Amino acid sequence: MTRPLFVLEGVYALVDTAVTPDAERFLDAILAGGVRLIQLRAKQGVERALLRALLARTRPAGALLIVNDDLDAALEADGLHAGQEDLEALRRRGIDAAALRATLAGKVLGVSCGLPGEALRALAEGADYVGTGPFKTTATKSDAGDAIGVAGLAAVCSAVPLPVAAIGGIDFGDLPEIAGAGARMVALVSALARAADPERRAREFVAGWARVRA
């Protein structure tokens, strides 16, 4: 099967329903700000009505909408992002790496990896990108673990040829170090969701990331 080509580079914004109660309005703002990589994270379960409302916005804008954790919901969207525990849960359901890749049928697969060894396994199992962090300590995800910093991020970027998304406690001033470590994407939660003007902040991050990656 020929896999579709996706642009896995740039600002990667998480629409986390625990942080952004008005997900549709927030998505409108960040799309207007130029973000074209989106992840829906809904730890209490993905509501299909919300998912479809978001897709009705991302698809006309040419943006990707990837779903965190929920494989069934991801099949309606543009892909799945899975953590290490999520992958183990899928294996217990009888869905190994090959079955997952076949089920996604060409959609994007992203995997959370805090260590080079995890990233190498993700590469071998067909991931399209890895999410690496937390870059710094973050309050958004309680089980994120210890911060890996620039050195940890660079180690993962050096280990695999896959696009790497840095995530976790990232501020605007971190962009040069993150780009220098080799990341192709910068994933943001609170930096956009808690901004007074998410559209303006998204524009700043998009332009800032383009500058440091130039």
N, C-alpha and C positions, 0 to 999 in steps of 0.2 A: 504493500500500500504506500502510495506517495503521501507524505505528511505535508499539510499546509504550512506555509511560511508565516511566521508571526514576528512582529517587531517587539522583541523583548529587551527594551532599552528605554531609559528615561525615568521619570517620576512614576512610582507605583503606589497609588493611594488605596488605603484600606477603608472601606465603609463598614465600620464595626457598629452593629446595632446597640451595643452596650455603651457606646460613646456618642453616637449620632442618632438620637431618637427620630429625627426627621431625615431619614436616609435619602429620600427622593430629592428634597430641597438641597441637601448637601451635595449629592451627585450632580445636580444641575450646576451648582457653583463651581465645582472642581473641573467639570467638563468645559465650562466657559473659561476657566483658567488655563486650559491647555493640556490637562492630564488625559492620557489615553490608555493607561493600564490601571485597572480597577480590580480590587478583590472585595468580595462580600464575605464578611465574617459575622456569623450569627450563632453563637455558642449555644443558644437555647433552641436552635432549630431554624432552618431557612423556610420562611413563609413563601409559598409559591406565588402568591399575589404580589408580594414585594419584589421577588426575583423578576417576575415578568414586567413589572413597572420599571425596574432598573434597566432591563434589557431593551425596553422600548426607548430608552434614552441613549444607551451606549451604542447600539447598533447603527442608528442613523449618524452618530458622531464618528464612526469608525474606530471605536474604542473596544478593547477586550474586557470582558467581565468574567473573572475567575472566582469560583466558589471555594471557600475554605471548608475542608473536612467532609462535607456532605456529597458523596459520590452521586447519589440519585439526582440531587439538585444540579450538580455540575454538568450532568448530561443535557440539561436544558440550556446551559450557559456555554461559555467558551473554553472551560477547562476546570481543573481541580488543583487546589493547593493542599498538600497533606503534610502533617507533621510525622515525626518518627512513631509516635504512639498511634496515630491514625492509620499508618501503614500496617502496623502490627495488628490492629483491630480488623483491618481488611483481610489480612492473612488468616486470622481466626475464622473469618467467614468463607474461607476457601478462595479468596481473590489474591493470588500472588502477583508478582510484578508483571508477568506476561499477560495474565488475565486482565489486570488493570489497564495495561496499555491497549489491549484489544477492546476492552469495554469503552474506553475513551474515544476510540476510533478516530484518531487524528487531532483530538482536542489537546489543549495545553496541559501538561503535567508539571507542577512545581512541587518541590520537596524541601522542607525545613532541614537544614544541616548546620550544626554548630562546629563540626570537626571535619578535617580533610577526609578522613576515612568514610564518614557518612556521605560526603559529597561524591566520593569515588563509587560508592555503592549506588547512589542515586543515578549517576551517569550510566553505570552498567545496567540498571533496571529501566532505562528509557526516559528519565526525566528530561524536560526541556530547559529547565532552569532550577537553581537552588536559591532558597532564601536563607540568609546567614545572619545570626545574631544571638543574643542582643548586642548591638554595637556598644550601647551604653545601658546603664540600669534604666528600666522602664517600669512604670506603674500600670501600663495598659494591659499587660499580660502577666498575670501573677506567677505562672509556671515557666517563665522565659529562661530562668537560670542566670548564671553569672555573666556579666558583660565580657565579651571577647576582645573588644577594642580593635585598634588598627592591625595589630599583629595577627590576631585570630582571623580577621576578615581577609587579610592578605594571604594567609596560609590556605584558606579555602579557595580563593581566587586562583592561586598558583597551582592547586591540585587538579583542577578540572577545566576543560575548555568551554564549559557551559556558562551562559550568562548568570551572574550572581547578583542577587538583590540584597543589599544591606538593610537591616531593620533593627529597630529598638532604640528609643530615646534620642532619635536624630534631630539635631537643630540645623538651622541654615549654615552656621559657621563650621559644621562638620563636613560639608560637601567636598572641599579640596582633599582632605585626608581620605575620604571614602573613595573618591575617584582615583586617587593615587594608589590605593590598595588594589585596584583592579576591578571594582564593582561596576557593572553596567547599568544597574538600576538602584534607586534609592527609595525604599518603602517607608511610607509615612502614615502615621495614625493621628496622634494628638497634635502634631505640628500643624495639621490642616483642620482637623475636626474641632479643635479648641481655639482656633484663630477667630478674631473678631470679624474678619472678612475673609472667609475661606477662598473665594474666587481670587482676590488680590494676592493672598498668600500662595496659592497654587501657581499663579503667574510668576511670582518671585522665585519659587523653587524650580519651576520649569526652565526659566531663563538662567538661573544660577547653575543648575546642573549642566545645561548646554555649554555654559562658559567653561566650567572646570573639566568637561569632557572633550573640549575642542582641541 
